[in-house]
């Protein structure tokens, strides 16, 4: 899901009271000190943040209009990310999504990815005391120890390689560390989770893409692909795969989520499922609410052909009468625990989708709130060792194994 200003405006009208009767107890000083100890030793690595797209789409890629040293919640198009809140959240490393719409194809898609890469490079250059580009697990560890935030490119959508492995290799040479095989649409070589299947998973060329990604040291990201494509990629890949921002299908049967049989394959593969924070993927009541809203919008369009004002006003009235259910970060902890139980504590991570979604759970309002999630898991009995794995230890291990596979050629 990518955030649009219009959709966000509509959803902002959906104010409602929390479904939870009691306000959770705030983190104690001792709990936050424990989080600090863990995250000083192990970098907190987030698998997916769409800040570059937000700057590009809402600010014309003009970095002068977005000062990340200030509170970006006060901007005309508020953001989930800024430097003071990144520091508050103890983030150690970030895969910055270089995303383009799935509707773009071929050379146009590749060009758009290059533009997004440039946006991330500009951010890193503009704030050199905060960010540094990383190309390896060792880079991530070194940059974290230096007190900066390691920054990596995560390419969201294989459409941009234009069915050409040479283009894939070019993106890797430009610094792309993972590629999501597709986004919301099925391509000529891989089925999307949210589009009609064509290939039954991966085509033969899709399998070649996975093998080449293994060879060149680019992580295979299976977020957004169909369950059959997940299974195909896990069968083909000799390196650990990742899901940069996905959750548990057993808890919410959204096609974007990962079924239990795939989670067991991820354990065998040594991969990592980095849990998405978006309520429409992580809470059944919010998913149903969104489905109902879309159905009402379709009904209004049929009744008011060509009258966008009537449709917008009608949707706004429907949202006001049918407030979006609010969920708490405890739901995200449920997904993390389920993946840890089925795949293993060695196979789960964090993939927030900050700045890529129109709303978030309570107590996960932005990048400042990672510690609250860790405290929730502490209160459920998670050990320091398992929290360190979740934070970044698992991703570092998977990346090092992918580097070893690539070194073998």
N, C-alpha and C positions, 0 to 999 in steps of 0.2 A: 504494500500500500504506500502510495506517495501522497504527501500532503499537498492540497491545493488551497489557495486563499479562500475561494468560494465555499468549498466543502467545510473548511475549518470554521468559517463564519456561521454556517448553518448549524454545525455541531456545537458551537459555543452557546447557542440558544438553549441547548438541552440541559439546563441546570436541574439538578435533582439532589435530594439528600442521600447520604450514604446508606447503603443497605446494611451496614454494620452498626450494631446497636452501641458498641462501646468504642471510644477512641483508643487506638493502640498506645501503649506506654512508650513515650519517646526513648530513644537510645540513652543509656546511662554513660557517664564519663568512662567507667571501666570498660563497657562494651566498645565504645569508640576507640579507646586505647588499644584494645585487642585487635580491632580492624586495622589500626595504624601499624601494629607490629607485623601483621600478616602482609599488608600491602607495601611495606618498606622492603620486605624480603622477596616478595614475588610481585611483578608488575600486574596490575589490573588491566586486562586486555579486552576491549570491546570490539566485537566482530563487525559492527555495522553502524555508521552514523552518516546521515545524508546532508550534513552542513553545506557541502560544496554545491549541491543541487539547489538548496534553498537560497544561497547567495546568488547563484546564477539566475534562477527563475524569478525571484522577488526583488532583486537589487541589480539586475542587469550585469551580474558578475563584477560590479563596481565595488572593490574592497574598501574604498574610502567611505562608503555608506554604512559599513558594518565594522565597528570598532570592537573587537573581541576582548579588549581590556575592560569593557564596560558591561553593565547588566543588559543583555540583549533581550530580556523580557519586556523592555520598555520601547522597543523598536516598533515601527508601523506594522511590520510582519515579525512578530516575536519569534525567538529561537529557543531551542532547548539547550543550546551550547554557548558558553563563553568561557574565557580563561579563569576568572575568579571562581566560577562554579566547577570547572574542571579540577581546579586545585582542591576545592572543598570536597569533591567526590573522590579524590585520591586516584584519579585515572593515571595509569602508567603507559598505556599504548593504545592506539586507535587505528583500526582499519577504516579509512575514510572512503565511503562509497563514491565511485566515479560512474554514476548512473546516467543512462539516457532512456527516453521512452521506448517501449517495445515496438511502437509503430514505426520507428526509424529503422531503415534497413541499409545494408551495404555500406558504401563509402560515407553516406551521410551519418550513419550510426558511428562509424569509426572516428570521423571528425569530431563528433560530439563528445566521445570519450576523451579524445585528446584535449578538448577544451576543458573538461572537468578535471583532468589531471593537472592542467595548468593552473586551475583555480586552487587546487590543494597545494601545489608548489608555491603559489603566491602567498597563501596563508603561512606556510612554513617559513618562507623568506621574510615575511613581515614581522614574525614573532620568533626570532631565532633563539631567544633565551627560554622559550617555552616548548617549541616543537623541533624535532629533527627527523629527517627521513630515515627509515630503516629498511634493510633488504634481507635481513637474516634474523634468526633467533638470537645470535650473539649480539647483533646490533640492538635489538630490543632491550636485552639485559643491560648492555653498556649505557644506552641512552637513559634508561630508567635510573640506573645508579648515579648518573650525572644530574638527576633532578629534572630532566626534561621528559616530554611526552613523545614516545616513539610514534612515528606516523607512517602508515603503509597505505598503498592503493588497493582497494578492493573493487574490481571491475564487475558491475552488476548487469549481466546480459551478454551472452555469447553471440548475439546477432551481429555485433560489431566486427567479428573476425571475417565476416563475408565469405564463409565457407573456405577459408584459406589458412592453412597452418602457418604460412609465412607471416601473415598478419598477426596470428596468435603469438609467434615468437617475437615479433616487433613490440607487442605490448609488454611481454615479459622483459625485454631489453630496456623498455622505458620505465620499468620499476613495478609493474603490476604484480602483486604477490598472490592474489587469488582471483579467479573468475567464476561468477555465478553462471552456470551453463545457459540459462535463459531467464526471462522475467515472466511477465504475465501472459505471453503468447507463445504457442508452439511454433518452433522454427523448422527449417528444412532438415534438422538433424536431432532435435530433442523435444520431447513432449513437456509442456508446461503443466503445472498443477491446476491452473485456473483457465485452461483452454481445452478444446477437444483434442484427444490424443490422435496421432497419425502413425507413429512409429512403434507403438507398444513399449515405449521407453526411449532408448537411444537407437539411432540408425547406425549402420556400420561406420559412417563417417564420424558420428558422435562418439563411438568407441575409440576411433583414432584420435579425436580431440583429447579424450581423457588420457590416453597413453602418452601423447605428446606433452600434455601438461605435467605428467609425472616426470618425463625425461628432462624438461627444462626447469623443473623446480617451482612450478606454479600450483598452488593448492586448488583442488577441485572443490567448488562450492555447490552444494546440492539444495540450498534454499531455492524455492520457486519451482523446482522440477517436479514432475509427477512421481508417484510412488514407484511405478515401474522403472522410470528413469533412475531413481535412487538405487534400486536393486541392480540395474544394469551397470551403473557406474561403480558400485561397490564390488561387483563381480570382476570388472576390468581393472580397476585401479590397484597398483602395487604400492602406492603411498597412502598415508592416511588422508581421508577426505574431511571436509568441514561442512557444517550447515551454519552460515554466518549469522542468520537471524530466523530461527524456526523454533517451534514448540511441539508439545506432545499431542499426537492425534487421539490417544486413548482418553485424554481429558476433554479435548474439544475436537470433534471430527471435521475440522476445516481442512480442505485439500492442501493447504500450505503447510500443514503439520506433519510430523514424522511418525508413522505407524510403529508399533512395538516390534514387529518382525524386522523392520529396518534398523531400529535401535539396537537389536541384538547383532545385526550385521556390522553396525558401526563399532560395537565393542570388539568384534573379531578383527576389524580393519585397523583399529587404533585411532579412529577419527574422533571428532568433537562436534557435538550439537550445541550451538551457542544460542541461548534462549531469548526469544523475542518478547518485548514488553507490551506489544500492541493489544489492547483489550479485545478487539474483534477476532483475534486469533487465539486468545487465551481464556476467554470467558464465554460460555454458551449463550448466556442471556444477552450479552452485547452483540455477539454474532447474529442472533435472531433479530435483535433490534435493528441492526444495520440492514438485514435482509428485508425486513418490513418497511423500512424507510425507502429503500430502492424500489420496492413494489409500489409504494404510494407515489413515488416520483414517476414511475412508468405509467401509472393510471392517470395521473394529472396531465402528462404529455399527450396521452391518447385523447383526453377530453378537451385539451387546449392546444391543438396543433399550431405550431408557429408562434405561440404566445408564451415566451420565456418568463415574462413578468408574472403571469398567472401561476405558472409552475413553481417559480421560486417562492411566491407568497404562500402557495398551498403547502409546499414542503415545510416552510417555516412554521405555519400554523400546526401542521401535523407533529413536528418536533416539539413545539410548545405543549401540545396535548399529550404527547407520549415521550416523556423525558428519557434520555439515555440512561440505562442502569450504570451506577458507579461501582467500580471494583477497587479492591485494595491490592497492594503489592503482595499480600499473602498468596494471591492466585498465581503470581509469577513464581513464588517460592514453591508452590505445588507442582508446577511444570518442571522446575529444576529437580525437585526431589523424585518425581516420577522417572525422569530420564536417568538420574543417578541410580535408581533402583533397577531399571531394566537394562540400560547399557553399561552402567558402572560409574562410580565417582571419578574414574579416569577419563570419562568421555563426555563431560558436560562443561559448558562455558557460558559466557555472557555475550549476547548480540542484541543490544537494546532497540535498534531502529530509531534512535533519537533523531529528530528533525526530518524523519521520513513518514511520520504518522500524525494525524490530526488531533489525537488526544491520547492520554496515558492513564495508568492506574493512579489512584491516590497514593501519596508518599513516594511516587516515582515521577516527579514533575519535570525533571531535567537531569543533567549530568552531575548535579550536586548530590543526588540521592542514592548513588550506589551503596554507600555505607549502611543505609537503612535496610537494604535487601540482605546484606551480610549479617546484620544484627538479627533479622527475622530468622535466618537459618541457624545462627548461633543458639537462639532460643529454642530451636527444634532439635538441638543436640549435635549439630555439625561440629566436627573437630577442626582445629587450626589447619591440619594437614589437608583435609578435604576442601576446606574453604580456599586454601592456597591453590589447589588444583583447579577449582572452579574459576578463580580469579584470572589465572593466566598460565599456571603450570601445565595444564593439559594442552593448551594451544602451543606452548613452547615445545613440549615433547613431540607433538604431531608435526610441527614445522621442522624440527631437527631431523625427524625420520624422513620427511619429504626431501630434505636437503641431502640425506644419505642416498636415497633412491636416485636423485638427479646426478649425484657425483658418480654413481656407477654407470651412468649413461643409458 
